[in-house]
Amino acid sequence: MFKPLDPLLHSELRLAIVSLLIGAEEAEFPYIKEQTGATAGNLSVQIDKLSAAGYIEVEKTFKGKKPCTVCRITSTGLKAFEDYVEALKSYLDVK
Amino acid sequence: MEENINMTAERSLEIITEQIAQSRRAVSKRTGQSLYISGLCTMGMAVVVPIINLLLKTTLGHLLWFALPFIILFVLRTTDKDQEHAPINFVGNLVGKTWVTFGIFGLGFFTLSIVWNSILIHSVTDPMAFVAHRVNFSPIIFLLMGMAVAMTGHILKSKWLVWFGIIASMVIAIGSYAGVGEMILARCGAPLQMVAWSNSFLPCVSVFVFALFGLLLPGWMLKKQK
């Protein structure tokens, strides 16, 4: 029996953002952009979607005089990611 | 990477694996860079301190060790500007906190020992009483440093670093406590004056070796990791 996949995470870019944040405590916007290869506009939209769902936390600060956007995974995001991986296992036939 | 919602389970798994691995690599590189720079600065200081001590015929050059954390912080901040977007994670933080803890304990113990020894030298008239009651801080600092190296090895899952930290710190601490360095110098026919002043340079040799194997080499290995 296939488990339903979270539609918010079942998108290449959003899944990449959350996976990236799983391995790091926090990451800056340019780093995520560089690693995912996404455009700034598209990345910004997807980050907003994840933030609105409470999966990630977005903090806008300054690094010296430059504006800096820092993203962090939340406990809701972590739980959603765990559930997504669990659901994925049913498709991959992994016990 | 585009907004694709019709991806297969295999592709999802591939994205997750790829991104987690990328993130770990970036963090490892950043941690490696910090260890490498800390090692270089410590080794540099281990060369400068004995030179100053020998030139000025004093042991006051050891006070320069207090400047080391600030030098490391300054160099790290300067070089970090090139990698300002690198993420931070638990492993990097843990290695950093291990060395900061070592720094606090090491410098704190060093300060208290110097204060105690200074009070003692001015309050006792018998040199033997001074020798009996003075604090020999080098062995304790080597043990603390070995602990920091071993803990770094545990965090970075590097067995050789763990064993190096344990064995080297114990051997050097015992050797330092027993005055093996001075004995070797005397055996090698070094002038008596040099043996008497060995406290001004021998601890620096051990610190140099520790910094080379405990900081510089693991840092370089992490930096070069593919």
HADDOCK unambig.tbl for C-alpha pairs under 7 A between the chains (distance, minus, plus):
assign (segid A and resid 10 and name CA) (segid B and resid 5 and name CA) 5.85 0.50 0.50
assign (segid A and resid 11 and name CA) (segid B and resid 3 and name CA) 6.06 0.50 0.50
assign (segid A and resid 11 and name CA) (segid B and resid 4 and name CA) 5.37 0.50 0.50
assign (segid A and resid 11 and name CA) (segid B and resid 5 and name CA) 4.51 0.50 0.50
assign (segid A and resid 12 and name CA) (segid B and resid 1 and name CA) 6.69 0.50 0.50
assign (segid A and resid 12 and name CA) (segid B and resid 2 and name CA) 6.60 0.50 0.50
assign (segid A and resid 12 and name CA) (segid B and resid 3 and name CA) 6.05 0.50 0.50
assign (segid A and resid 12 and name CA) (segid B and resid 4 and name CA) 5.54 0.50 0.50
assign (segid A and resid 12 and name CA) (segid B and resid 5 and name CA) 6.81 0.50 0.50
assign (segid A and resid 13 and name CA) (segid B and resid 1 and name CA) 5.87 0.50 0.50
assign (segid A and resid 13 and name CA) (segid B and resid 2 and name CA) 6.27 0.50 0.50
assign (segid A and resid 13 and name CA) (segid B and resid 3 and name CA) 6.04 0.50 0.50
assign (segid A and resid 16 and name CA) (segid B and resid 15 and name CA) 5.99 0.50 0.50
assign (segid A and resid 16 and name CA) (segid B and resid 16 and name CA) 6.42 0.50 0.50
assign (segid A and resid 16 and name CA) (segid B and resid 19 and name CA) 6.11 0.50 0.50
assign (segid A and resid 19 and name CA) (segid B and resid 16 and name CA) 5.30 0.50 0.50
assign (segid A and resid 19 and name CA) (segid B and resid 19 and name CA) 5.67 0.50 0.50
assign (segid A and resid 19 and name CA) (segid B and resid 20 and name CA) 5.76 0.50 0.50
assign (segid A and resid 20 and name CA) (segid B and resid 19 and name CA) 5.00 0.50 0.50
assign (segid A and resid 20 and name CA) (segid B and resid 20 and name CA) 5.46 0.50 0.50
assign (segid A and resid 20 and name CA) (segid B and resid 23 and name CA) 5.79 0.50 0.50
assign (segid A and resid 22 and name CA) (segid B and resid 20 and name CA) 6.95 0.50 0.50
assign (segid A and resid 23 and name CA) (segid B and resid 20 and name CA) 5.36 0.50 0.50
assign (segid A and resid 23 and name CA) (segid B and resid 23 and name CA) 5.63 0.50 0.50
assign (segid A and resid 23 and name CA) (segid B and resid 24 and name CA) 6.15 0.50 0.50
assign (segid A and resid 23 and name CA) (segid B and resid 89 and name CA) 6.95 0.50 0.50
assign (segid A and resid 24 and name CA) (segid B and resid 23 and name CA) 6.42 0.50 0.50
assign (segid A and resid 24 and name CA) (segid B and resid 87 and name CA) 6.08 0.50 0.50
assign (segid A and resid 24 and name CA) (segid B and resid 88 and name CA) 5.64 0.50 0.50
assign (segid A and resid 24 and name CA) (segid B and resid 89 and name CA) 4.38 0.50 0.50
assign (segid A and resid 25 and name CA) (segid B and resid 88 and name CA) 5.68 0.50 0.50
assign (segid A and resid 25 and name CA) (segid B and resid 89 and name CA) 4.48 0.50 0.50
assign (segid A and resid 25 and name CA) (segid B and resid 90 and name CA) 6.63 0.50 0.50
assign (segid A and resid 26 and name CA) (segid B and resid 87 and name CA) 5.95 0.50 0.50
assign (segid A and resid 26 and name CA) (segid B and resid 88 and name CA) 6.05 0.50 0.50
assign (segid A and resid 27 and name CA) (segid B and resid 87 and name CA) 4.65 0.50 0.50
assign (segid A and resid 28 and name CA) (segid B and resid 85 and name CA) 5.82 0.50 0.50
assign (segid A and resid 28 and name CA) (segid B and resid 87 and name CA) 6.89 0.50 0.50
assign (segid A and resid 30 and name CA) (segid B and resid 85 and name CA) 6.34 0.50 0.50
assign (segid A and resid 31 and name CA) (segid B and resid 85 and name CA) 5.11 0.50 0.50
assign (segid A and resid 31 and name CA) (segid B and resid 86 and name CA) 6.41 0.50 0.50
assign (segid A and resid 36 and name CA) (segid B and resid 1 and name CA) 6.11 0.50 0.50
assign (segid A and resid 37 and name CA) (segid B and resid 1 and name CA) 5.80 0.50 0.50
assign (segid A and resid 38 and name CA) (segid B and resid 1 and name CA) 5.26 0.50 0.50
assign (segid A and resid 88 and name CA) (segid B and resid 9 and name CA) 6.16 0.50 0.50
assign (segid A and resid 91 and name CA) (segid B and resid 9 and name CA) 6.35 0.50 0.50
assign (segid A and resid 92 and name CA) (segid B and resid 9 and name CA) 6.68 0.50 0.50
